Every structure is written in structure tokens, then in C-alpha cells.
């Protein structure tokens, strides 16, 4: 299987577990993001930062990690297939 096919298959297999874990954590942080009462300003800002960060990291994990793997594999394969006269 090529690196691109392997990345697509891995992304397909890991999509649901990544989303389940991320959304469980995000939903657990929502009470912090909607806090009220004494010290709510600090809790709300922390909660919003954590929720936004998790949303961003989930997107990165789902989209960019397989693509980055494919790019690194292609670079690695090109270095391995260079003739000895070109290698410095």
C-alpha cells in the first residue's frame, strides 16, 4: 500500500475515536466556559481558550497529520532512491 493510501486508511480508522475523545473533553469544558459567580472571568477565559484550542487541535489531527505523514514519507523515499553519485 502506498503512503497516501495508508494515510487515508489510517485517517478513516482513527476519525471516530479522535472525534469522540475530543468532543468528550470539549463538552466537559463547557461548564467552565459558561461559568458564573465569583472568579467567573478567569474561568470563562480559560474555558474558552481550552475549548477553542481543542477544536483547532482536533481539526489539525484529523486533516493535517495524515497529510504531513504523506509528505514526510515522500521526502524519505526520494532520499532513499537517490543514486550514490548524487548523495553528498
Secondary structure, DSSP 8 states (H G I E B T S, - for coil): --HHHHHHHHHHHHHHHHHHHHHHHHHHHHHHHT--STTHHHHHHHHHHHHHHHHHHHHIIIIIHHHHHHHHHHHHHHHHHS-TTT--
